[in-house]
Amino acid sequence: MLHTLSDGFDWRVDRLEWPITTDVAPGLRGVIAAQTRVMWLDPSSGRLAYRGVPIESLAERPDFEATAELLITGSAGTGDGGSTHFCDNLRSSRVLPTDVVDLLRGLDPATHPTRALRAGVSALGCHELSVDNDPAGVRHWRELRIVGQVTGLVAQVVFHRRGVPACAADPHESLANGLLRALTGSPAEPEDESTLDLLWVLYAAHGIDAPTFASMVVASCLADPYYNVVAGLSALRGRRQGGAIQTVMEQLLAREDPAEARRWLHRTLAEGGRIAGFGHPDYRMPDPRVVILRKAAAALARRKGEGDLYEVARTIEIAATRELAARDIHVNINFYGGLLFHLLGADPELAPCLIAIARMAGLVALVHESLDTIRLYRPLTRYVGPAERPLGRDRP
Ligand code: ACO
């Protein structure tokens, strides 16, 4: 008997039978691949909630550490920050083994930060798992240290890139403050800390995006969490995904003024190019996170004396919306995310790593949750090559 979702197929217990007649769209668009309690994303209404809490509420007093706890443990807390135990664990996991820091500092400082981060996570995996001989990595999922560790790694990448000595993380300092201190060399202004928390809260989880799915596929093979995270980071780096933020920043910083920005946009689209920061596989409407980030970008740009840059960004957004909305291509989170990371002192190449910190929270939460029901991923292929034929003379 053939099963479909509508006749009550239960993917945890039922087996699919041949012949398979279901085809799915490229990119598995429109396929439900997991059930989750971690987050709710409704592309038609633009609603996005973590464990039932709308992002608009989380953005009012943004606290990435409490949001990470919400995603990972489900605890909605009291609204006054995360629990002390969780925060302590998160913050102290930024302190990295010396050999991992040495490995990062042995790389060329000009190495793309995402490559250095990937190397750092791999090194950390060797270190952690050889120490406690825990091949399935269960203990590490339980300790949920990866968010803190990735933050610690990114800070070390920043120090090395800036050419300053490595500085150990202060276990009492917030994740946002520690990272901003690494970026600028001085303690963060409260407004900057709050803006970075806001960015991280909004970037923390977004359904089964490519990084989360890549990580889930590796997890379905029962690899340890560090392999899963390396797979997720690799997907996140791609320029269609988190890597797009680098292009967003480069395209913005290369513009001279609003008039030149408009000319560039029309030329780019006329030549068949893409505008980074526009388009999303889920949304046929503007990404709901943009409303929040646009407002934050206007305020921070004003405070930093970068109002002109904000005007250029706004010009590009309006002109691109005019050109692309009719094709259902709308502004996405990276558009103002890129401007905000720039205003906080990050260069374009570094920005994907800053997204990675946030996305680790949602990724570990979703992958951890999936371990209860996950089955080895094994989609099928539809053969469209030549019919069966004898081995010819032209064989290699
Ligand atoms: N600018 C101009 N045209 C675009 C854009 C864009 N940003 N995005 C899609 N299109 C056009 C394509 O050229 C294509 O046109 P065609 O049919 O005439 O060839 C059509 O829209 C469909 O493009 P696809 O890539 O098939 O659409 P998809 O929904 O798969 O694209 C994606 C999603 C990859 C995000 C795409 O919109 C894009 O490349 N955007 C720019 C990069 C970006 O901002 N990425 C981050 C997205 S947010 C996230 O994290 C997923």
Residues whose N, C-alpha, C, O or C-beta is under 5 A from the ligand:
A	BS01	ACO	R239 R240 Q241 G242 A244 G273 R274 I275 A276 G277 F278 G279 H280 P281 I329 N332
